[in-house]
Amino acid sequence: MASPRRIALRLVNVSKRYSEIIALDKVSLEVWEGEYLCIIGPSGSGKSTLLKCIAGIVRPDEGDIYIWDRRVNDLPIEERGIGLVFQEILLFPHMTVRGNVVYPALVKLLPKGEEIARETLSLFNLEFRVSNLPEELSLGEQQKTAIARALASGTRILLMDEPYGSIDPRVAVELRREVRMLAKDLGLTIIHVTHNQEEAMAVADRVVVMRNGRIEQVGRPEDLYFRPRTLFVARFIGGENNFLEGKLIGREGDFLKIDVGYARILGRGNVSTGHVVATIRPEQIRIIDVGGVIEGVVRYREFLGRIYKYVIEPVEGQALIVKERRKVEVGSRVSLSFSPQNVIVFEYPPEGLEEAIRYE
Ligand code: ADP
């Protein structure tokens, strides 16, 4: 029988204030050994503060932090057994790649440091760069060196704050794949803060969505995408989404029946009030000729590569964004079809829809 997975990191009700600002508000979270966890959220939502509390750079006002079951609140950063990687790439400029990576291992007299350093450099395809100085490397290679160095001290937990923030986006896409594969090869636990939700969805086993110092939702990328628990997550994850305000007018089997003014649609959700918001993702709407749920006119079209993006205006009512492989002409009358499974219904938020989904 496989041994049960261990919890690498546990946060219990961690809070941090900066005078009036609540940077973290009772955050609780468990991260499994070997898990790749991404933390995303708008700017100022508390992502970096959370990472800094785990690292020991910031001391929380309340709450407990455990690493491998040991409470680390009172431990200094160097005794927490974690590696740190930041957006700013911190290497010793006068040392070679090899020197940079092995240095902390030598300092700590780790018997395995050299071996881990060699293995990491080889997994990162940096063996042929070991004699180079940082300035002779690309930014991507420099960041890989910094990651290799963080790991050479023997840590099994790596904290990364916007690690690809300084790197060309095309290179970052390759680098994030290499780092994810390295993490899986070595069984590392990774906590990766990013403002880039696409990056998080691509590499994470689970994603934490933060907002205003709180965890809005934690889940696998697919959970956040297909089963958002809040309007904010429905908006923040996956880019564009459609939000239709309406009234709950009844039920049909397992589904809720919603009147959005110009159409009646079915959806799923847990609501008790009559005033609701139904969400439907642009790529889950099909354009058919007749007999769909909503009738409208194509107002706008963009070619996105594999699919087209459309803006479709119902006869009366708010325009919808649709992403569909089929090509139709601007000005055509079309009918939109979608499965009730893909319509997620929320109670209308007390603060108003715009405020509930705002993130900039
Ligand atoms: P994020 O990483 O999601 O952008 P941060 O964790 O950096 O968010 O910040 C959360 C909130 O705490 C923000 O409102 C920020 O302005 C505030 N904050 C963070 N660090 C400090 C600090 N050292 N002093 C005062 N306020 C801070």
Residues whose N, C-alpha, C, O or C-beta is under 5 A from the ligand:
A	BS01	ADP	Y18 I21 A23 P42 S43 G44 S45 G46 K47 S48 T49 L50
